[in-house]
């Protein structure tokens, strides 16, 4: 399964303009209002199994905000693939809480500590809660390298490859 977002033109009625709005920052007023859509779909058939729609502007109108409404619908036997725009701590935690396996690209500036190098060139890592201070983060990474117990509220286990994607190897509690 994959999650992705897009926008669609909708008929230029007053009701659609009020409900969905127009994209901000356009040089000229667009001809039609737009609706933002985020879907979870099967990768092979492209069949959409879940969707959320919302306005293109304003608070709570981002792809990430719409995706958060979809995470509770994930199933335990799914592998959810997501682009780097979806990867952040609260969203990873929310999606992992549903029990699905996760394969998400990450931004190039995310530093992932190498816990164990695997024969294929990928490695096991840990993603620490971003609000952890350096001392606590270093202690968490040290404990992970030593094979110690990791507090699920402070981390989620993952693997990484040279293509900068994360895969969940452990489900972490939502905190």
Secondary structure, 3 states (H helix, E strand, C coil): CEEEEEEEECCCCHHHHHHHCCCCCCCCCCCCCEEEEEEEECCCCCCEEEEEEEECCCCCCCHHHHHHHHHCCCCCCCEEEECHHHCCHHHHHHHHHCCCEEEEECCCCCCCCCCEECCCCCEEEEEECCCCCHHHHHHHHHHHHCCCCCCCCCEEEEEECCCCEEEECCCCCCC
